[in-house]
Amino acid sequence: MSTPAAEEVVAAKLVAARREGRSLTRFPGVIPATMAGAYQIQELAMSRWQDSLVGWKIGYIPADRRAAGDPDRLVGPIWRQQYHLSEEQVSAAEVGIFASGFAAVELVIRLGQDLPTHDGGGWTAQRGGGPGAASAGRHRGGQQPDP
């Protein structure tokens, strides 16, 4: 179990590595035992980052990397500096690469209206008007780890 002071140190190390564009060879402290502990460190790191929050990315956590009963998804911030908007189908964006790291891009869908509530009755994209019905714009992306 980590202490608030230890969590502050971890958050500071994560922010410093991001600011300097360098990867970490391992987690810079005690790995949180719970998702709540991990999100606490994320909150601390986010409070130190000097940029505007524009959205959230959602990632999958493989079953062998999470405790029984933990969610299979996690969320992380998307910052203004990482966000490149284009109304064209294809646009180039210059991005930094972390040494010994990877490049990650995310799919962003801007919704033009709220999606219908899921009532547990077999909702599908087609039932909601088709895959693009609520989308006011789509932006492509993906994530590929460095080999």
Phi and psi in degrees as a GROMACS rama.xvg file:
@    title "Ramachandran Plot"
@    xaxis  label "Phi"
@    yaxis  label "Psi"
@TYPE xy
-99.2412  163.28  SER-2
-102.232  162.713  THR-3
-55.4109  -37.9217  PRO-4
-65.3503  -41.0572  ALA-5
-65.8847  -38.5402  ALA-6
-63.5895  -38.2055  GLU-7
-62.6508  -40.6765  GLU-8
-64.5796  -45.056  VAL-9
-61.2559  -46.6144  VAL-10
-59.0052  -43.6914  ALA-11
-62.6785  -40.2037  ALA-12
-67.7887  -39.3194  LYS-13
-64.4796  -44.3219  LEU-14
-65.0833  -41.9136  VAL-15
-61.8517  -43.6175  ALA-16
-63.0104  -42.0913  ALA-17
-64.7279  -46.0225  ARG-18
-61.4702  -37.3979  ARG-19
-86.7389  -4.48437  GLU-20
67.2166  36.2784  GLY-21
-122.967  149.255  ARG-22
-86.721  162.794  SER-23
-107.218  139.5  LEU-24
-77.4733  -19.6465  THR-25
-158.099  168.708  ARG-26
-63.8978  134.454  PHE-27
-83.1773  47.6165  PRO-28
163.971  -162.074  GLY-29
-76.1698  126.601  VAL-30
-66.4808  128.266  ILE-31
-57.1628  139.648  PRO-32
-80.1464  -17.9311  ALA-33
-133.203  160.879  THR-34
-62.7283  -37.3203  MET-35
-60.4439  -41.1894  ALA-36
-65.2356  -39.7001  GLY-37
-65.1931  -43.5111  ALA-38
-67.394  -29.7493  TYR-39
-62.7533  -43.7415  GLN-40
-65.5648  -40.8574  ILE-41
-59.7475  -44.184  GLN-42
-59.896  -43.1711  GLU-43
-63.2731  -43.77  LEU-44
-64.4133  -43.1948  ALA-45
-60.8556  -36.3239  MET-46
-68.1994  -18.1593  SER-47
-94.7033  -13.4335  ARG-48
-83.9289  129.791  TRP-49
-94.2756  71.0475  GLN-50
-157.573  166.472  ASP-51
-90.8372  135.791  SER-52
-76.1732  127.129  LEU-53
-116.03  -10.9939  VAL-54
176.451  -173.484  GLY-55
-130.83  141.664  TRP-56
-105.182  148.712  LYS-57
-118.346  129.895  ILE-58
-121.724  152.489  GLY-59
-88.53  139.738  TYR-60
-109.899  113.778  ILE-61
-58.5014  149.511  PRO-62
-55.1178  -36.2451  ALA-63
-76.5941  -2.30101  ASP-64
-112.5  9.51662  ARG-65
-138.173  154.841  ARG-66
-78.2231  153.021  ALA-67
-54.9388  132.126  ALA-68
90.324  -14.5794  GLY-69
-73.5569  153.057  ASP-70
-65.4281  155.237  PRO-71
-94.6127  9.46923  ASP-72
-131.78  153.422  ARG-73
-135.483  160.029  LEU-74
-122.834  148.772  VAL-75
-141.481  157.677  GLY-76
-75.1233  149.667  PRO-77
-114.886  122.694  ILE-78
-97.056  155.455  TRP-79
-51.8486  -43.2025  ARG-80
-62.7995  -23.8643  GLN-81
-89.8319  -10.7816  GLN-82
-96.42  123.332  TYR-83
-124.655  114.725  HIS-84
-102.911  133.918  LEU-85
-145.804  135.666  SER-86
-84.4525  -8.87251  GLU-87
-80.4669  160.204  GLU-88
-68.068  -36.6998  GLN-89
-126.758  130.548  VAL-90
-143.589  146.602  SER-91
-95.4818  143.128  ALA-92
-136.241  132.325  ALA-93
-85.7154  127.738  GLU-94
-132.6  154.468  VAL-95
-83.3953  154.199  GLY-96
-117.838  133.593  ILE-97
-75.8347  132.753  PHE-98
-59.0863  131.406  ALA-99
58.422  28.3388  SER-100
-120.065  -142.604  GLY-101
-147.372  165.37  PHE-102
-107.005  138.109  ALA-103
-132.235  135.169  ALA-104
-128.65  152.019  VAL-105
-120.707  153.516  GLU-106
-82.0321  130.382  LEU-107
-121.851  126.977  VAL-108
-118.561  121.832  ILE-109
-92.3012  119.344  ARG-110
-87.3003  135.291  LEU-111
-90.9712  -9.03002  GLY-112
-160.214  163.589  GLN-113
-67.7563  145.187  ASP-114
-78.61  154.009  LEU-115
-64.6261  151.405  PRO-116
-67.0089  137.635  THR-117
-79.7502  116.714  HIS-118
-98.928  7.63105  ASP-119
78.9122  5.48928  GLY-120
-98.2703  29.8167  GLY-121
82.9266  36.9242  GLY-122
-60.6465  137.353  TRP-123
-132.024  165.595  THR-124
-60.6931  -38.5175  ALA-125
-64.9564  -39.966  GLN-126
-63.623  -29.6088  ARG-127
-85.8675  7.32589  GLY-128
109.629  6.43386  GLY-129
105.61  159.18  GLY-130
-56.9397  -30.5466  PRO-131
-105.521  9.13717  GLY-132
-58.6793  -41.8773  ALA-133
-95.1843  -2.00357  ALA-134
-85.3841  126.42  SER-135
-91.9685  -8.58693  ALA-136
178.314  144.318  GLY-137
-121.841  145.012  ARG-138
-130.379  135.125  HIS-139
-91.6148  158.216  ARG-140
-172.359  178.275  GLY-141
-173.016  178.367  GLY-142
-136.469  130.331  GLN-143
-132.148  111.789  GLN-144
-68.6124  153.189  PRO-145
-67.6858  134.33  ASP-146
